[in-house]
Amino acid sequence: MATKQLRLKTETDFFGTSVNLVTRNGDRNFVVGTRVPYDPLVKLSNKLEKGYLFRSPNVKPEDLSEIWPTIEGFEGKAVFSALVDTKSDEVTAFVKIEDKSDATMFAFTHSMFEKWSAAQQAEAEAKAKEKPQKVTINDDGTVTVKVESVTLGD
């Protein structure tokens, strides 16, 4: 699974702020908020050492528009990041929140996000890197497959 990092890009006009997720080279652009009453880039931090991490795998980018009012009310720092699968255009969003009460409010408000940790992220990345089993098709059309069997006791 090849992924690209997405970054937030905002444009403010008379009606509010438009929020987009874009790749560095601009080949992918997802609208994740329109007419937001504040600029999320001003409210969000770039880096946060400790905090509560939430993940939303395979989220529709337009569904992310509902997180901005919650983030506006945060008292502490927060970091937002996202990845896009280059083959399927599926977006995975991450939010790391410093303050416990902000994290609790975020968890109750947004059920599309799940509590996540660095260990779970490392495990998911390792699983994604596993190579699928190979099937060999012989000249005569038969298939050769390596099978691993496990016998379980009582």
N, C-alpha and C positions, 0 to 999 in steps of 0.2 A: 504494500500500500504506500504509494508515493504521496506525500503531503507537502503543502506550501503554507507558510506562515501568512496570516492575514493581519492587516493593521487597520485601525480605525482612522477614518478620514471624515472630517466634518466641514460643512458649509453653512454659514449662518446668514439669514436674510431677514426681512421684515416679519415673516410668518413664524420663524423659529429656526431650529437647526436641523439639517438633514444629516443623518449618520449613515455611512457606508463602510463596508468591509472590503478592502482591496488588497490584491497581492502587490508585491514590490514593483513588478514590471507592468502592472495594470491589466493583465490579461483576464482577470476575474474581478467582478464588482458586484457586491450584494448590498441591497438597500436594507438596513436594519433599523431604521427609524426616520420618521418625517415629522416636522413641526414639533420637535422636542423643545421644551421651554428653556433649556440651558444647554451649554456645550459640555458633553460628557468628557472630552479630553481635558478640560479644566478640572473636573472633579476627580478623575481617575489618576492613579499614580503609575509610574513606569516600572517600579520594582518594589517588591514587598518580600522581606525575608521570612517572616512567620505570619501565619494566618490560617483561615479555614478555606479549603479548596473545594470548589464545586465544578462539576463537568456535565455538559449536555451533549451526548454523542448524537450524530445524525440529526441535528436540529435544522428546521427550516429557517433560513435567515430572517424571513419576515416575522417569525415568532419571537425573535430576540427584541423586537420593538417594545415588548411589555416590561423589560427589565429596567429601562431608563428611569421611570418614575421612582422605583425602589432605590436605585443607586443615588439618585438626587438627595434622598433623605438620609444617607449614611453620615454618621458622625466621624467615623474613622476612615482610614485609607482603604482603597480597593484597586485591584488590577484586573483588567479584562484582556483576554487573548483568545485567538481562534486559529484553527487549522482547516484547510480544505483538502479533500482527497482529489487529486488531479484527474483521476479517471471517472469518478462518479459524481463529482461536485457536491459531496456530502460535507457539511460543515460540523466541526466539533468545537464547542465554545467552552472556555474556562473562565471562572471568576474566583479570585482569591481575595478574601475579606479579612481585614485585620481585627476588627472589633467583634466580640462574641455576640452582642445583642444585634448588631447589623447582620451577622451571619445567620442568626436565628430567624430574623425577620425575612431575610432573603430565602431561606430554606422553606419557610411556611408559605411564602407568596408565590414561589416559582417551582412547581412540581416537575417541570421538565429538566431541572438540574438535580444531580445526585451528589451526595457527599463523596469526595474523592481524596486521594492522598498520593504522595510521591511514589510510595511503594506500589500502589495499584497502577499508576501510570507506567512505571518501569516494567511491571508484569504484562500490561497490555501491549507495550512496545515489543517485548520479547516474543509474545505470542504472535504478533503480526509479522515478525521476521522469520518465524518457523517456515521451513519449506514444505510445500504439500508433497504427499507421497506420489512417486512417479509410477506410471503404468507403462509397460513395454509391450508394443504390438509386434509380434514375430512376423516373419516373411509369409508364413502360411495363414495368417489372420488370427491366430490365437493370441490371447492376452496373458502376460506374465505379471503377477502382482506379488509383492512381498507382504506376507501377513504375519502379524505378531499376535499370538494367543496367550491368554492368561487364564489359568484355572483357579477358581476361587474355592476355598474350603468352606466347611459349615460355619 
